[in-house]
């Protein structure tokens, strides 16, 4: 059903979209802390720091 070029949305569909936004673990701080600990323990932090250093060094060598 259209009205002035807009399609009428069934309210039942809107309720389904709202229900689809459930969060499994609402403790956001714990999720961030767990992700950070995994980032550090897996050594990815060293890859990030080395990459930043090498990128900055390469940029400074190539821009001058």
N, C-alpha and C positions, 0 to 999 in steps of 0.2 A: 504494500500500500504506500503510495507516495502522496505527499502534500507539498505543493509549491517546490517540487524538485528534490525534496528531502524524503528519505525513506523512514517510515516509522519503525522504531526498534521495539521489539517485544520486551516488556519488563522482565520476563522470565530469563531471557538471555543475559540481561544486565546482572541479575542475581547470580548466574553461573560464573560470570567474570569475577565478581566480588569473591565468591567462594574459592576461586582458583588462586587467590593471593594469600593463602595460608602460609605461615612461616613455620618450618619444622623446629628450629631452635631459636626462640626469640631473644636469647642472650647474646646480643651483638658483640659486646665487649669480649666475651669468652671466645667467640669465633675469630675476632681480630687477633687476640692474644695467641690462640692456637696457630693461626696462619703465620704470625710473626716468628713464633718459636720454630716452626717448621722451616721457614725461610732462613733462619740463622743456623739451625742444626744441619741442614742439608748443604750448607756452604754457598748457597746462592748469593748471600750478601757479599762474599768476596768477589764473585763474578761481577756483581753490580759495581762495586768500588773500583775494581781493576778496569772495567769497561769505561767508567766515567773518567778515570785518570788517563787512559790511553786515548779516549776520544778528545779530551781537552788538550792533551799533548799534540795529537795529530792536527787539531784545529789551529793551535798556536803556531805550529810549524808550517802549515800550508797557507796561512793568511798573511804572511808577512813579506 
